[in-house]
């Protein structure tokens, strides 16, 4: 394993965590990094003297993680703003001796539209008492993406 990277989110993307800011709130980037480390428990790349020409290494990057949000901005006309929970992961399979890439992979998982609509119309999210989505939803999407990524990598080897 060459490394696991989590791309930092912008301030705009963190507005989807409204309602997560209580005592049990999580740092979503750190949480997803830990989850990725637990899924991809692979040994580190050994020193150059132990490597062979056909050895492969793997880099994983979490490109995007977002919770779900539905809100209405009142700037004269009311404008609905929403996005579904989503996770996007990219991986690079490469030869560590040369650094040459063998293949790259990218997967993305989102909450389906029916589930999204159902969840935002529940009483607590609808009235702003609780978020419609939480870290369990992100964990599920992350697991789906990791499984799909591993299947793609496995097929290519």
Secondary structure per residue as TSV (DSSP state, phi and psi in degrees):
chain	resnum	aa	ss	phi	psi
A	1	X	-	360.0	126.0
A	2	X	-	-87.9	-33.7
A	3	X	E	166.0	159.9
A	4	X	E	-124.1	127.8
A	5	X	E	-123.8	141.0
A	6	X	E	-119.4	117.9
A	7	X	-	-73.4	125.4
A	8	X	-	-62.2	145.7
A	9	X	-	-90.4	157.9
A	10	X	-	-83.2	165.6
A	11	X	T	-59.2	-37.2
A	12	X	G	-59.6	-41.3
A	13	X	G	-71.3	-16.9
A	14	X	G	-84.6	-6.9
A	15	X	G	-66.4	-16.2
A	16	X	G	-73.1	-4.0
A	17	X	G	-99.9	14.8
A	18	X	T	-60.1	135.6
A	19	X	T	93.4	-11.9
A	20	X	-	-94.8	2.5
A	21	X	-	-91.3	35.4
A	22	X	S	-99.5	-168.6
A	23	X	T	-62.3	-25.8
A	24	X	T	-96.2	11.5
A	25	X	-	-63.3	151.7
A	26	X	-	-118.6	156.8
A	27	X	-	-86.8	106.4
A	28	X	H	-63.5	-34.4
A	29	X	H	-67.7	-45.4
A	30	X	H	-66.6	-39.4
A	31	X	H	-60.2	-46.7
A	32	X	H	-69.7	-33.5
A	33	X	H	-61.5	-44.7
A	34	X	H	-63.5	-41.2
A	35	X	H	-63.8	-42.0
A	36	X	H	-63.8	-41.5
A	37	X	H	-61.4	-36.1
A	38	X	H	-73.7	-31.6
A	39	X	H	-74.7	-44.5
A	40	X	-	-102.4	63.2
A	41	X	-	-81.9	83.9
A	42	X	-	-117.8	152.8
A	43	X	-	-67.6	153.0
A	44	X	-	-70.1	161.7
A	45	X	-	-68.6	128.3
A	46	X	-	-72.9	173.9
A	47	X	-	-65.2	159.8
A	48	X	G	-54.6	-31.1
A	49	X	G	-68.5	-21.7
A	50	X	G	-95.2	-4.1
A	51	X	-	-87.1	149.3
A	52	X	-	-115.4	165.1
A	53	X	T	-59.6	-33.1
A	54	X	T	-95.5	6.2
A	55	X	-	-68.3	145.3
A	56	X	-	-120.6	150.5
A	57	X	E	-128.4	162.5
A	58	X	E	-131.4	132.9
A	59	X	E	-116.1	136.5
A	60	X	E	-120.1	133.5
A	61	X	E	-128.7	125.8
A	62	X	E	-87.1	103.4
A	63	X	E	-78.1	-34.2
A	64	X	E	-153.7	132.6
A	65	X	E	-138.4	126.3
A	66	X	E	-141.7	141.6
A	67	X	-	-81.9	179.6
A	68	X	-	-99.8	147.2
A	69	X	E	-146.4	146.8
A	70	X	E	-141.6	120.5
A	71	X	E	-146.5	168.0
A	72	X	E	-125.4	121.7
A	73	X	E	-89.4	129.8
A	74	X	E	-106.0	89.2
A	75	X	S	-118.0	53.1
A	76	X	S	99.8	-95.8
A	77	X	S	-75.8	147.6
A	78	X	E	-79.9	127.8
A	79	X	E	-117.5	115.8
A	80	X	E	-75.1	137.4
A	81	X	E	-127.3	130.7
A	82	X	E	-155.0	154.1
A	83	X	E	-153.0	150.0
A	84	X	-	-86.8	152.9
A	85	X	-	-58.0	138.5
A	86	X	E	-150.6	146.8
A	87	X	E	-133.3	132.4
A	88	X	E	-128.9	126.5
A	89	X	E	-124.9	141.1
A	90	X	E	-125.6	143.7
A	91	X	E	-132.7	149.0
A	92	X	E	-126.8	121.9
A	93	X	E	-98.9	123.4
A	94	X	E	-145.2	166.5
A	95	X	-	-90.3	114.3
A	96	X	T	-66.7	-26.3
A	97	X	T	-67.2	-40.8
A	98	X	T	-104.3	-21.5
A	99	X	-	80.2	2.1
A	100	X	-	-72.8	133.9
A	101	X	E	-78.2	128.9
A	102	X	E	-83.1	-47.0
A	103	X	E	-163.9	150.0
A	104	X	E	-116.2	153.5
A	105	X	E	-135.9	147.2
A	106	X	E	-142.9	132.8
A	107	X	E	-133.1	154.5
A	108	X	E	-143.9	139.9
A	109	X	E	-130.7	137.0
A	110	X	E	-131.8	155.4
A	111	X	-	-70.1	137.1
A	112	X	-	-66.3	158.0
A	113	X	H	-61.4	-41.6
A	114	X	H	-63.9	-44.1
A	115	X	H	-65.6	-40.5
A	116	X	H	-58.9	-50.5
A	117	X	H	-63.4	-43.9
A	118	X	H	-58.0	-45.7
A	119	X	H	-69.5	-39.6
A	120	X	H	-73.9	-19.2
A	121	X	T	-91.1	0.4
A	122	X	S	-67.1	150.0
A	123	X	H	-54.2	-48.7
A	124	X	H	-63.0	-49.7
A	125	X	H	-66.1	-37.4
A	126	X	H	-61.4	-38.4
A	127	X	T	-95.8	7.7
A	128	X	T	75.9	18.9
A	129	X	S	-81.0	-35.5
A	130	X	S	-146.9	154.9
A	131	X	-	-70.2	152.3
A	132	X	S	-73.9	-28.1
A	133	X	-	-131.3	152.7
A	134	X	-	-141.8	-167.4
A	135	X	H	-64.3	-26.8
A	136	X	H	-64.0	-37.3
A	137	X	H	-66.5	-40.8
A	138	X	H	-64.9	-41.8
A	139	X	H	-59.6	-42.4
A	140	X	H	-63.5	-46.0
A	141	X	H	-64.0	-39.6
A	142	X	H	-63.7	-42.6
A	143	X	H	-62.9	-43.5
A	144	X	H	-60.8	-44.7
A	145	X	H	-65.3	-42.7
A	146	X	H	-63.6	-42.9
A	147	X	H	-61.2	-45.3
A	148	X	H	-63.6	-40.6
A	149	X	H	-63.2	-45.8
A	150	X	H	-62.5	-38.6
A	151	X	H	-63.6	-42.0
A	152	X	H	-63.4	-43.5
A	153	X	H	-64.1	-44.3
A	154	X	H	-60.0	-42.1
A	155	X	H	-65.5	-29.1
A	156	X	H	-83.9	-15.3
A	157	X	-	-85.6	360.0
